[in-house]
């Protein structure tokens, strides 16, 4: 960086020559800048390479399916009929069910850690929540397959009995008032898969929300308490409005993780390609689970169709995460407070 310093001239005095000011960054600063730049460029290059790879491999299938790829609910590549309408709906359904469970869990945990937990336990609780994100997906899948499916299938049965008049909660072919209905009609449902995925996305949602809550201005906190507000009143009027961007951003980041979850959903859902609008009934599929199921025995055209499905999921999750990142960035600057 260069700067010129100029001085005023007076009669009878010699003019002063401006001198250049130079700022030479330290070697450690230059190394850090180069490393950060190289890391950012590498990430962008890898993401671009992944997108191009999927696009190139999907061209053959997209030429055959064309627009029907987004509206067809069958998956028969060798017969020339395949599309992601059914699995895309299943992916969205699993994500929606997961958010219904994860939002209150993450929000309550984040508020408890940042506002109510004793300070000597705060770091321990943060570590425990972060460790949940390090648990492998297959462990959650095993827990869901061997525990939830065997012991919690009565919950969707009860919901079907009480809310079966709502189409999404009905189970076709089963009498909702039959107490001895076959458990297999409820065990491998989108509802149970969403419950498992919710525990997988709760840690990242909780971390983003907690970080946003911790940045609430201390002055506004003390002002609310000084005016006679209770602790919950202060949280409701100061902390939550300030962290609204973090809540939205964390939720969308969790949704992006839920949409791409594979192994846990694969272990719970019984793969049925087609439009499944009954979340309590067994059967359904997601884009990622479809790829895991069909990749091993697919033909050349089938592989291309799976690449096209992967490209669609890649684009959806990319958009969701970009939107979430922008919202989180705004919340960090306080733009979402009010």
PyMOL commands that set and color helices and strands:
alter all, ss='L'
color gray80, all
select helices_A, chain A and resi 27-70+77-79+85-116+119-132+137-151+153-163+167-169+184-187+190-214+218-226+231-242+244-260+263-268+287-294+300-332
alter helices_A, ss='H'
color red, helices_A
select strands_A, chain A and resi 2-5+19-22+75-76+81-82
alter strands_A, ss='S'
color yellow, strands_A
deselect
rebuild
show_as cartoon
